[in-house]
Amino acid sequence: MAKKTLYVFRAENGIWRKELSDKIGVDETTLKQIEDEPEVPQEIAEKVISAYGLPQNYFTVDPNAKEK
């Protein structure tokens, strides 16, 4: 199942890596490495979800799945 990546989140919301880095307290280099991964680590996902008020399952749902 396809999942949202950190890169997809930033692209969809027009957020620069530096901005996200500052907001969640994670080094930009670390974020770059995470963006290259197919899944967002739980710790990072929780920080982003909390900082941006996202649904708890934001990074685990298939963005291509159709709502029923």
Backbone as a printed PyTorch tensor [residue, N CA C, xyz], in Angstrom:
tensor([[[  0.8450,  -1.1810,   0.0000],
         [  0.0000,   0.0000,   0.0000],
         [  0.8890,   1.2420,   0.0000]],

        [[  0.5930,   2.1720,  -0.8400],
         [  1.3290,   3.4360,  -0.8800],
         [  0.9650,   4.2640,   0.3400]],

        [[  1.9340,   4.9530,   0.8620],
         [  1.7110,   5.8050,   2.0220],
         [  2.2680,   7.1860,   1.7190]],

        [[  1.7700,   8.1640,   2.4410],
         [  2.3030,   9.5090,   2.2580],
         [  3.6990,   9.5740,   2.8440]],

        [[  4.5610,  10.2560,   2.1360],
         [  5.9220,  10.4540,   2.6080],
         [  6.0640,  11.8810,   3.1350]],

        [[  7.1620,  12.1260,   3.7810],
         [  7.4190,  13.4720,   4.2900],
         [  7.5480,  14.4570,   3.1230]],

        [[  8.1490,  14.0150,   2.0340],
         [  8.2690,  14.8770,   0.8620],
         [  6.8940,  15.2400,   0.3040]],

        [[  6.0010,  14.2570,   0.2080],
         [  4.6450,  14.5120,  -0.2930],
         [  3.9460,  15.5290,   0.6130]],

        [[  4.0750,  15.3670,   1.9290],
         [  3.4690,  16.3050,   2.8630],
         [  3.9720,  17.7220,   2.6010]],

        [[  5.2800,  17.8800,   2.4710],
         [  5.8300,  19.2170,   2.2460],
         [  5.3730,  19.7850,   0.9130]],

        [[  5.4020,  18.9600,  -0.1300],
         [  5.0120,  19.4160,  -1.4640],
         [  3.5470,  19.8370,  -1.5050]],

        [[  2.6830,  19.0510,  -0.9090],
         [  1.2510,  19.3660,  -0.9110],
         [  0.9270,  20.6450,  -0.1420]],

        [[  1.7600,  20.9570,   0.8340],
         [  1.4710,  22.1000,   1.7010],
         [  2.3970,  23.2860,   1.4870]],

        [[  3.2960,  23.2010,   0.5110],
         [  4.1940,  24.3090,   0.2050],
         [  5.1130,  24.6720,   1.3620]],

        [[  5.6290,  23.6580,   2.0380],
         [  6.4840,  23.8810,   3.2020],
         [  7.9330,  23.5890,   2.8210]],

        [[  8.8040,  24.5240,   3.1030],
         [ 10.2270,  24.3330,   2.8530],
         [ 10.7940,  23.4080,   3.9220]],

        [[ 11.8270,  22.6750,   3.5770],
         [ 12.4660,  21.7550,   4.5280],
         [ 12.9490,  22.5060,   5.7710]],

        [[ 13.5250,  23.6790,   5.5840],
         [ 14.0270,  24.4910,   6.7150],
         [ 12.8780,  24.8470,   7.6560]],

        [[ 11.7480,  25.2280,   7.1030],
         [ 10.5800,  25.5880,   7.9090],
         [ 10.1240,  24.3910,   8.7500]],

        [[ 10.0140,  23.2320,   8.1210],
         [  9.5980,  22.0290,   8.8400],
         [ 10.6300,  21.6570,   9.8940]],

        [[ 11.8790,  21.7390,   9.5320],
         [ 12.9710,  21.4290,  10.4490],
         [ 12.8750,  22.2770,  11.7140]],

        [[ 12.6990,  23.5710,  11.5370],
         [ 12.5880,  24.4790,  12.6810],
         [ 11.3500,  24.1730,  13.5190]],

        [[ 10.2520,  23.8690,  12.8630],
         [  8.9810,  23.6730,  13.5610],
         [  8.9650,  22.4030,  14.4090]],

        [[  9.6150,  21.3320,  13.9240],
         [  9.5670,  20.0820,  14.6850],
         [ 10.8740,  19.7840,  15.4200]],

        [[ 11.8770,  20.6440,  15.2550],
         [ 13.1290,  20.4760,  15.9870],
         [ 13.9920,  19.3160,  15.5060]],

        [[ 14.0350,  19.1200,  14.1930],
         [ 14.8540,  18.0590,  13.6030],
         [ 15.7690,  18.6870,  12.5590]],

        [[ 17.0170,  18.2700,  12.5370],
         [ 18.0000,  18.7950,  11.5980],
         [ 17.5500,  18.6130,  10.1480]],

        [[ 17.8450,  19.6000,   9.3120],
         [ 17.4700,  19.5440,   7.8910],
         [ 18.0700,  18.3310,   7.1710]],

        [[ 19.2880,  17.9910,   7.5030],
         [ 19.9390,  16.8350,   6.8780],
         [ 19.1880,  15.5540,   7.2140]],

        [[ 18.7460,  15.4380,   8.4480],
         [ 17.9660,  14.2740,   8.8690],
         [ 16.6590,  14.2160,   8.0960]],

        [[ 15.9900,  15.3530,   7.9400],
         [ 14.7400,  15.3870,   7.1840],
         [ 14.9640,  14.9570,   5.7400]],

        [[ 16.0500,  15.3960,   5.1380],
         [ 16.3620,  15.0100,   3.7590],
         [ 16.4870,  13.4970,   3.6600]],

        [[ 17.1750,  12.8940,   4.6160],
         [ 17.3460,  11.4400,   4.6110],
         [ 15.9970,  10.7340,   4.7720]],

        [[ 15.1450,  11.2650,   5.6270],
         [ 13.8290,  10.6720,   5.8610],
         [ 12.9570,  10.8050,   4.6170]],

        [[ 13.0880,  11.9100,   3.9000],
         [ 12.2950,  12.1100,   2.6860],
         [ 12.6070,  11.0660,   1.6190]],

        [[ 13.7910,  10.5150,   1.6520],
         [ 14.1920,   9.5050,   0.6820],
         [ 13.6760,   8.1100,   1.0440]],

        [[ 13.1090,   7.9640,   2.2390],
         [ 12.5920,   6.6790,   2.7040],
         [ 11.1200,   6.5240,   2.3230]],

        [[ 10.6600,   5.2850,   2.1280],
         [  9.2550,   5.0540,   1.7560],
         [  8.2690,   5.2610,   2.9070]],

        [[  8.7760,   5.2520,   4.1550],
         [  7.9040,   5.4530,   5.3080],
         [  8.5080,   6.4820,   6.2470]],

        [[  7.6430,   7.2260,   6.9170],
         [  8.0740,   8.2240,   7.8890],
         [  8.2110,   7.5280,   9.2410]],

        [[  9.3700,   7.6450,   9.8990],
         [  9.5210,   7.0410,  11.2210],
         [  8.4520,   7.5670,  12.1860]],

        [[  7.9820,   6.7090,  13.0730],
         [  6.9010,   7.0540,  13.9940],
         [  7.1770,   8.3370,  14.7750]],

        [[  8.3870,   8.4840,  15.2920],
         [  8.7350,   9.6620,  16.0950],
         [  8.5840,  10.9580,  15.2840]],

        [[  9.0500,  10.9390,  14.0460],
         [  8.9510,  12.1200,  13.1790],
         [  7.4980,  12.3590,  12.7910]],

        [[  6.7930,  11.3020,  12.4480],
         [  5.3760,  11.4220,  12.0820],
         [  4.5910,  12.0780,  13.2090]],

        [[  4.8240,  11.6430,  14.4400],
         [  4.1110,  12.2110,  15.5830],
         [  4.4000,  13.6980,  15.7410]],

        [[  5.6480,  14.0980,  15.5370],
         [  6.0090,  15.5180,  15.6450],
         [  5.3030,  16.3500,  14.5720]],

        [[  5.2830,  15.8580,  13.3400],
         [  4.6470,  16.5890,  12.2400],
         [  3.1370,  16.6480,  12.4530]],

        [[  2.5490,  15.5300,  12.8300],
         [  1.1060,  15.4710,  13.0860],
         [  0.7170,  16.4600,  14.1680]],

        [[  1.4910,  16.5000,  15.2390],
         [  1.2110,  17.4170,  16.3420],
         [  1.4010,  18.8770,  15.9240]],

        [[  2.4990,  19.1690,  15.2460],
         [  2.8150,  20.5440,  14.8640],
         [  1.8190,  21.1290,  13.8700]],

        [[  1.2510,  20.2750,  13.0050],
         [  0.3630,  20.7770,  11.9520],
         [ -1.0980,  20.3630,  12.1330]],

        [[ -1.4260,  19.7300,  13.2560],
         [ -2.8170,  19.3580,  13.5290],
         [ -3.3900,  18.3720,  12.5140]],

        [[ -2.6060,  17.4060,  12.1190],
         [ -3.0290,  16.4220,  11.1250],
         [ -3.7230,  15.2300,  11.7880]],

        [[ -4.5100,  14.4670,  11.0290],
         [ -5.1150,  13.2490,  11.5730],
         [ -4.0180,  12.2550,  11.9730]],

        [[ -4.2860,  11.4610,  12.9890],
         [ -3.3000,  10.5040,  13.4870],
         [ -2.8310,   9.5160,  12.4230]],

        [[ -3.6590,   9.2180,  11.4440],
         [ -3.2910,   8.2400,  10.4200],
         [ -2.7680,   8.9060,   9.1390]],

        [[ -2.4080,  10.1640,   9.2070],
         [ -2.0130,  10.9220,   8.0130],
         [ -0.9340,  10.2210,   7.1910]],

        [[  0.0960,   9.7190,   7.8250],
         [  1.2100,   9.1180,   7.0940],
         [  1.0190,   7.6250,   6.8260]],

        [[ -0.0750,   7.0390,   7.2770],
         [ -0.2790,   5.6080,   7.0820],
         [ -1.3980,   5.2690,   6.1120]],

        [[ -2.1550,   6.2630,   5.6910],
         [ -3.2400,   5.9890,   4.7410],
         [ -2.7140,   6.0490,   3.3170]],

        [[ -3.3590,   5.3110,   2.4500],
         [ -3.0000,   5.2940,   1.0390],
         [ -3.5780,   6.5380,   0.3840]],

        [[ -2.7410,   7.4620,  -0.0950],
         [ -3.2620,   8.6960,  -0.6910],
         [ -4.0160,   8.4490,  -1.9930]],

        [[ -3.8490,   7.2740,  -2.5830],
         [ -4.5330,   6.9510,  -3.8410],
         [ -5.8270,   6.1880,  -3.6370]],

        [[ -6.1080,   5.8120,  -2.3850],
         [ -7.3280,   5.0580,  -2.1070],
         [ -8.5390,   5.9600,  -2.2620]],

        [[ -9.5810,   5.4110,  -2.8000],
         [-10.8160,   6.1800,  -2.9810],
         [-11.6810,   6.0290,  -1.7230]],

        [[-12.2660,   7.1370,  -1.2860],
         [-13.2000,   7.1050,  -0.1480],
         [-14.4450,   6.3620,  -0.5540]],

        [[-14.9590,   5.5450,   0.3350],
         [-16.1890,   4.8000,   0.0410],
         [-17.3830,   5.4880,   0.6250]]])
